[in-house]
Amino acid sequence: MEKFKIEYSPGKRHKRGYLVLGILHILLGGAALIVAFKYNPRPLVLLVISLYLGLGFVFLSGVLNKLRKYVVIDDYSMAFKNATAKYPTRIHWNGVKSITLYPSMVVFTGAKGNREINLGFMRFKDVRKIKKQIEKIADQKGIPYIRYNTINRQERKISKNREQMPGL
């Protein structure tokens, strides 16, 4: 099976906007520098603030690509990063005993306890694709799963391997 990957980067529009904002601040700082040396040295505080903001926005436009959120599913594991400041997390399929699929969350039960993945940051269309991919792999690996239709736990689909699920 091929790798299944959904990636959420901030997008070109955001990066371009930060870059333009940074360049504008740097130009404003340069203009304040010319005015400060020619007429009055008092706007030096504005110059420093403007240059600082400009360099910060230019730096942010380059860093945004590294802060992306993603979900990668393959035959051996599932890797996800659902918050910009967190490190990626990997769940190996051979350590999963059962899977519970909620509308915007997936809970993996294994020997080490439960692992929850919140998929609320994604579009619903992509959440459905991820759940279908997880169900397909669960069927291939013989991992039992339950999918709930709503948060109040109305069962919609139960895997073929339900008898093997712990706690049911």
Secondary structure, DSSP 8 states (H G I E B T S, - for coil): ---EEEEE---HHHHHHHHHHHHHHHHHHHHHHHHHHHT-STTHHHHHHHHHHHHHHHHHHHHGGGG-EEEEE-SSEEEEE-STTS--EEEEGGGEEEEEEETTEEEEEETTEEEEEE-TTS-HHHHHHHHHHHHHHHHHHT--EEEESSTT--EEEE-TTGGG-TT-
